[in-house]
Amino acid sequence: MKYAFYPGCVSRGGTPELYTSTMAIAGELGLELEEIHGASCTGAGVLQEKGQKLGDTLNARTFAMAERMGLTTILNICSTCQGVMAQANHRLLADPDYLADVNRELRYEGLEYTGRVVIKHLAWVIVEEVGLDAFKNLVRNPLRELKVAPFYGCYILRPSWALGLDENPGREQYLEQLIEACGAEPVNFPGRTKCCGFPIMLINERNSMRMVANHTTSAREHGADTMVTPCPLCHLNLDGQQPKAAAQRGEKINMPILHLPQMIGLAMGLSPKQLGMGQHIISTKPLLEKASVHA
């Protein structure tokens, strides 16, 4: 299975272990990833608030680049990218005049988007195209001792009209299904579909840190050994800002946060080093010891 691979900004910068772990599991899963070189940021929803057409044009450019590669499915590893790209594609396909207007901007680079692209997060590809049964056959190190709290965040579930949830309602439970397929136990907790606080970090840091503390302590109180997220921006906040959030709350939290491909890679028997497990702010050693995973 060959895909146009859009790694996004954060996996090549703030959370390089996400890129590393994705590439480590791709071959095992039978995914051939051809990276879209020269693609821009999606705008992360922030750019769209000030200039929707500019944001949509940048995403249409990426879609056109994938088409030029002869590929019509873009695989991404970021919930925010998934949500923003899906919304842009929805607007472009819903209005032929708008698409034509955007294509006029793309002509300066000799590009044109014809509307054939489908955008899919890695989680969706594994469940819908690799298949859970086929994935389970690749699990060599079941994570039976771990209780894992799924953290979806915002953009992979909302808005449902752009994300195909009506046609694929199971997407609202894919993290739980993948956790179980890895042999671990999913932990349900109230914050699983709420915002991580990253979008407001620069304008209201105190509330952002409160959100980080609320989610991580709630997951711990519900019995989780670790949390897993399909979004590197959520990871940046839940992992990177957790010490500050703990200091603000006045208590230790120490909740390890996994990227989705790290959890999958551990279950497939890949080493923590291959998956970049040593690059987190909150140590992953306790969960590795509990899961009997050795470097």
ChimeraX attribute file (.defattr): number of C-alpha atoms within 10 A of each C-alpha:
attribute: neighborCount
match mode: 1-to-1
recipient: residues
	/A:1	10
	/A:2	14
	/A:3	21
	/A:4	26
	/A:5	21
	/A:6	25
	/A:7	22
	/A:8	22
	/A:9	18
	/A:10	18
	/A:11	19
	/A:12	13
	/A:13	11
	/A:14	14
	/A:15	20
	/A:16	15
	/A:17	24
	/A:18	30
	/A:19	20
	/A:20	18
	/A:21	25
	/A:22	22
	/A:23	17
	/A:24	19
	/A:25	20
	/A:26	15
	/A:27	11
	/A:28	13
	/A:29	16
	/A:30	11
	/A:31	19
	/A:32	14
	/A:33	18
	/A:34	16
	/A:35	16
	/A:36	19
	/A:37	13
	/A:38	8
	/A:39	18
	/A:40	14
	/A:41	17
	/A:42	25
	/A:43	20
	/A:44	21
	/A:45	19
	/A:46	13
	/A:47	15
	/A:48	16
	/A:49	10
	/A:50	10
	/A:51	12
	/A:52	15
	/A:53	17
	/A:54	15
	/A:55	23
	/A:56	26
	/A:57	22
	/A:58	22
	/A:59	26
	/A:60	28
	/A:61	23
	/A:62	26
	/A:63	30
	/A:64	24
	/A:65	21
	/A:66	26
	/A:67	21
	/A:68	13
	/A:69	14
	/A:70	11
	/A:71	19
	/A:72	20
	/A:73	19
	/A:74	27
	/A:75	25
	/A:76	24
	/A:77	26
	/A:78	28
	/A:79	26
	/A:80	25
	/A:81	28
	/A:82	27
	/A:83	26
	/A:84	26
	/A:85	29
	/A:86	23
	/A:87	21
	/A:88	22
	/A:89	22
	/A:90	16
	/A:91	15
	/A:92	24
	/A:93	14
	/A:94	11
	/A:95	11
	/A:96	12
	/A:97	11
	/A:98	15
	/A:99	21
	/A:100	15
	/A:101	14
	/A:102	21
	/A:103	20
	/A:104	14
	/A:105	17
	/A:106	18
	/A:107	12
	/A:108	9
	/A:109	8
	/A:110	10
	/A:111	19
	/A:112	22
	/A:113	24
	/A:114	15
	/A:115	17
	/A:116	14
	/A:117	19
	/A:118	14
	/A:119	22
	/A:120	25
	/A:121	21
	/A:122	23
	/A:123	22
	/A:124	19
	/A:125	17
	/A:126	18
	/A:127	19
	/A:128	15
	/A:129	12
	/A:130	15
	/A:131	13
	/A:132	17
	/A:133	10
	/A:134	13
	/A:135	18
	/A:136	17
	/A:137	10
	/A:138	19
	/A:139	18
	/A:140	15
	/A:141	18
	/A:142	20
	/A:143	28
	/A:144	15
	/A:145	16
	/A:146	23
	/A:147	24
	/A:148	28
	/A:149	32
	/A:150	29
	/A:151	30
	/A:152	24
	/A:153	23
	/A:154	18
	/A:155	24
	/A:156	25
	/A:157	20
	/A:158	16
	/A:159	15
	/A:160	16
	/A:161	13
	/A:162	20
	/A:163	24
	/A:164	14
	/A:165	16
	/A:166	11
	/A:167	10
	/A:168	11
	/A:169	12
	/A:170	14
	/A:171	20
	/A:172	15
	/A:173	11
	/A:174	18
	/A:175	24
	/A:176	21
	/A:177	19
	/A:178	22
	/A:179	24
	/A:180	19
	/A:181	21
	/A:182	26
	/A:183	20
	/A:184	22
	/A:185	20
	/A:186	20
	/A:187	21
	/A:188	17
	/A:189	19
	/A:190	12
	/A:191	20
	/A:192	21
	/A:193	17
	/A:194	15
	/A:195	19
	/A:196	30
	/A:197	23
	/A:198	20
	/A:199	17
	/A:200	14
	/A:201	15
	/A:202	10
	/A:203	9
	/A:204	12
	/A:205	15
	/A:206	15
	/A:207	14
	/A:208	23
	/A:209	26
	/A:210	18
	/A:211	21
	/A:212	27
	/A:213	27
	/A:214	18
	/A:215	24
	/A:216	28
	/A:217	19
	/A:218	18
	/A:219	26
	/A:220	21
	/A:221	11
	/A:222	14
	/A:223	17
	/A:224	23
	/A:225	24
	/A:226	22
	/A:227	27
	/A:228	24
	/A:229	24
	/A:230	26
	/A:231	27
	/A:232	27
	/A:233	24
	/A:234	27
	/A:235	27
	/A:236	19
	/A:237	21
	/A:238	31
	/A:239	24
	/A:240	19
	/A:241	19
	/A:242	26
	/A:243	20
	/A:244	15
	/A:245	27
	/A:246	20
	/A:247	13
	/A:248	13
	/A:249	14
	/A:250	9
	/A:251	12
	/A:252	13
	/A:253	17
	/A:254	20
	/A:255	24
	/A:256	23
	/A:257	31
	/A:258	26
	/A:259	25
	/A:260	24
	/A:261	26
	/A:262	26
	/A:263	24
	/A:264	26
	/A:265	25
	/A:266	25
	/A:267	25
	/A:268	22
	/A:269	15
	/A:270	22
	/A:271	17
	/A:272	20
	/A:273	14
	/A:274	18
	/A:275	25
	/A:276	18
	/A:277	21
	/A:278	15
	/A:279	14
	/A:280	17
	/A:281	16
	/A:282	18
	/A:283	16
	/A:284	20
	/A:285	16
	/A:286	14
	/A:287	19
	/A:288	18
	/A:289	11
	/A:290	13
	/A:291	20
	/A:292	13
	/A:293	17
	/A:294	11
	/A:295	11
